[in-house]
Amino acid sequence: MNTTIVTTKGQIVIPAEIRKKYGIEVGTKIRFDVEDGEIKLIPITEEVIKNNIGMLKSKGKLLKVLLKEKEIEREL
């Protein structure tokens, strides 16, 4: 089990082995979900986006927009 400490700014460090396993890199957005009293952190990676293609019946248009947005964020 991996543990971490919350800083005074509310920040945490995601252990390296978890970052590698889930493709979390500098600039990766993380979505927070709360279910049944638990907090889930879901990285918004290209893999996650690709796995959800078709969910909104956008025929891949949403994927292109999201990937472009992520590319712009990396440049900043």
Buried (B, 14 or more C-beta within 10 A) or exposed (E): EEEEEEEEEEEEEBEEEEBEEBEBEEEBBEEEEEEEEEEEEEBBBEEBBEEEEEEEEEEEEBBEEBEEEBEEEEEE
